[in-house]
Amino acid sequence: MADRLTVGVAARLSRYLQVLTQAKKMGKDRISSQEISDYTNINATQIRRDLSAFGKFGKRGVGYNIDSLLGEIRKILRTQGQHNIALVGAGRLGQAIASSSIFAEHGINIAAVFDTDESKVGSTVGNVQVSEYAQLPDIIRDKNIIVGVLAVPAPSAQAATSDLVRAGVKILFNYSEALLDVPSDVQVHTSNPAVELLYALYFHLT
């Protein structure tokens, strides 16, 4: 696509992608806009409007072919192919992230894991051997990594962020509680389950 997606459309397409991936794993071949709505809490009319803006993917009363729609949304979001990311932190959270199959399902490869704890260096997290933190700049550049995932305590997050940015990382996923200071050309996405739960509770209780 030549035109850049709005933040809202990109966020919704990402949620559709998540539902479609899970539906495929469950053995489903087709899915309706209402079923996607049930899983995302996005109005079915909005879903049809989002998808019809990019072409005709479904038929009334038949629904969408999951494989076809998965391919189209990945093309729209430019997520086709393999993407290497770096994980900083090999503790419990880092191990859970590295061991999850979610990244691989979307063509995302954890290409490097770093930790400052020497006792963790050389161990395997997921399918990746933990590297010494001092090697971070060289490995980031050698593997052409532009995405970093922070699974470190909040007090260590800013230092790790600065090191990743200096090495060339442009997108950060922050699993810590820290507020990160980054240059204007670096994107930070913070994941906080407690905040998302509060958001859900607000709409349930009001």
C-alpha positions as a printed Julia matrix, in Angstrom:
206×3 Matrix{Float64}:
   0.0     0.0    0.0
   1.23    3.46  -0.81
  -0.92    5.21   1.82
   0.01    4.87   5.46
  -2.64    3.31   7.71
  -4.12    5.36  10.5
  -3.24    4.21  14.02
  -6.81    3.04  14.61
  -7.01    0.93  11.45
  -3.57   -0.6   12.04
  -4.53   -1.49  15.63
  -7.77   -3.13  14.55
  -6.13   -5.08  11.71
  -3.55   -6.35  14.2
  -6.36   -7.63  16.42
  -8.05   -9.32  13.45
  -4.72  -10.95  12.63
  -4.48  -12.33  16.15
  -7.99  -13.83  15.99
  -7.42  -15.31  12.54
  -4.15  -16.91  13.64
  -5.84  -18.55  16.63
  -8.84  -19.64  14.55
  -6.5   -21.33  12.07
  -4.75  -23.15  14.93
  -8.18  -24.39  16.06
  -8.73  -25.94  12.63
 -11.21  -23.42  11.28
 -11.25  -22.66   7.53
 -13.72  -19.78   7.49
 -14.82  -17.08   9.9
 -17.56  -14.45   9.86
 -17.29  -10.78  10.76
 -19.61  -11.49  13.7
 -17.26  -14.17  15.02
 -14.32  -11.77  14.75
 -16.47   -9.2   16.56
 -17.21  -11.64  19.37
 -13.48  -12.16  19.98
 -12.38   -8.53  19.61
 -15.39   -6.52  20.85
 -15.14   -4.49  17.66
 -18.47   -3.9   15.92
 -19.03   -6.31  13.02
 -19.99   -3.42  10.74
 -16.66   -1.74  11.51
 -14.83   -4.98  10.74
 -16.53   -5.31   7.35
 -15.81   -1.65   6.61
 -12.11   -2.06   7.51
 -11.69   -5.14   5.34
 -13.74   -3.91   2.38
 -11.47   -0.85   2.16
  -8.71   -3.15   0.91
 -10.72   -5.4   -1.42
 -13.45   -8.03  -1.45
 -12.39  -10.79   0.94
 -15.67  -12.36   2.07
 -19.15  -13.28   0.92
 -22.39  -12.57   2.74
 -23.56  -15.69   4.55
 -20.27  -17.49   3.85
 -17.7   -15.43   5.73
 -14.0   -15.05   5.12
 -11.48  -17.67   4.07
  -9.0   -17.57   6.95
  -5.84  -18.42   4.99
  -6.63  -15.83   2.32
  -7.49  -13.11   4.83
  -4.39  -13.85   6.91
  -2.21  -13.37   3.85
  -3.94  -10.14   2.86
  -3.75   -8.57   6.32
  -0.08   -9.5    6.66
   0.52   -7.86   3.29
  -1.36   -4.72   4.37
   0.54   -4.55   7.67
   3.8    -5.35   5.85
   4.52   -8.23   8.22
   5.4   -10.81   5.58
   8.79  -12.49   5.76
  11.14  -12.94   8.7
  11.84  -10.22  11.25
  14.68  -10.5   13.76
  14.27   -9.07  17.25
  16.48   -8.85  20.33
  15.32   -9.69  23.85
  17.03   -8.04  26.82
  16.47   -9.96  30.04
  16.64  -13.73  30.51
  14.76  -13.88  33.8
  11.32  -15.42  34.27
   9.56  -12.91  32.06
  12.21  -13.13  29.36
  12.07  -16.92  29.44
   8.28  -16.85  29.06
   8.51  -14.46  26.11
  11.25  -16.47  24.38
   9.43  -19.77  24.92
   6.13  -18.52  23.48
   5.15  -19.64  19.99
   3.3   -16.37  19.31
   6.27  -14.58  17.74
   7.14  -17.42  15.37
   3.51  -17.65  14.21
   3.83  -14.14  12.82
   7.26  -14.5   11.25
   9.08  -12.88  14.17
  12.35  -14.5   15.17
  14.04  -13.89  18.52
  17.55  -13.73  17.09
  19.4   -12.69  20.25
  18.92  -12.71  24.02
  21.08  -10.66  26.39
  21.52  -10.57  30.15
  23.95   -8.91  32.57
  23.78  -11.93  34.92
  26.84  -14.06  34.12
  25.11  -17.15  35.51
  22.55  -16.93  32.7
  25.06  -16.37  29.89
  25.45  -19.49  27.78
  22.14  -20.98  28.89
  19.34  -21.5   26.37
  16.17  -19.44  26.5
  13.58  -20.65  24.03
  15.84  -21.72  21.16
  18.43  -19.0   21.67
  21.63  -19.0   23.67
  21.93  -16.09  26.09
  24.75  -13.73  25.13
  26.83  -11.45  27.32
  25.32   -7.99  27.57
  28.59   -6.44  26.42
  28.11   -8.12  23.04
  24.8    -6.32  22.44
  26.05   -3.6   20.02
  27.95   -5.99  17.76
  25.21   -8.64  17.63
  22.46   -6.08  16.98
  24.39   -4.71  14.02
  25.53   -8.1   12.7
  21.98   -9.47  12.67
  20.41   -6.25  11.4
  18.01   -6.06  14.35
  15.82   -2.95  14.62
  13.34   -4.23  17.25
  14.18   -4.7   20.93
  12.07   -6.27  23.68
  12.76   -5.15  27.24
  12.1    -7.76  29.93
  14.17   -6.15  32.66
  13.41   -4.49  36.03
  12.31   -0.86  35.75
  15.55    0.59  37.19
  17.55   -1.11  34.4
  15.19   -0.27  31.54
  16.51    3.16  30.56
  20.15    2.04  30.39
  19.16   -0.96  28.24
  17.03    1.3   26.05
  19.9     3.71  25.47
  22.24    0.85  24.55
  19.71   -0.63  22.11
  19.05    2.73  20.46
  22.77    3.42  20.07
  23.11    0.02  18.38
  20.42    0.92  15.83
  17.14   -0.32  17.31
  14.15    1.78  16.19
  11.23   -0.04  17.84
  11.03   -1.0   21.51
   8.53   -3.2   23.32
   8.68   -2.29  26.98
   7.5    -4.85  29.53
   8.88   -2.84  32.46
   7.12   -0.13  34.47
   9.66    2.49  33.38
   8.9     5.62  31.36
  11.55    5.59  28.66
  13.34    8.57  27.18
  14.06    7.93  23.48
  14.82   10.0   20.35
  11.87   11.13  18.25
  12.56    8.52  15.55
  12.27    5.6   17.99
   8.88    4.04  18.78
   8.09    2.68  22.25
   5.19    0.3   22.87
   4.54   -0.45  26.53
   2.75   -3.62  27.62
   1.11   -3.45  31.04
  -1.51   -6.13  31.78
  -2.72   -4.29  34.91
  -3.51   -1.13  32.95
  -5.3    -3.14  30.26
  -7.32   -4.9   32.97
  -8.32   -1.56  34.5
  -9.41   -0.41  31.03
 -11.57   -3.54  30.64
 -13.05   -3.15  34.13
 -13.98    0.46  33.44
 -16.19   -0.5   30.51
 -17.63   -3.5   32.36
 -18.51   -1.62  35.53
 -19.8     1.64  34.02
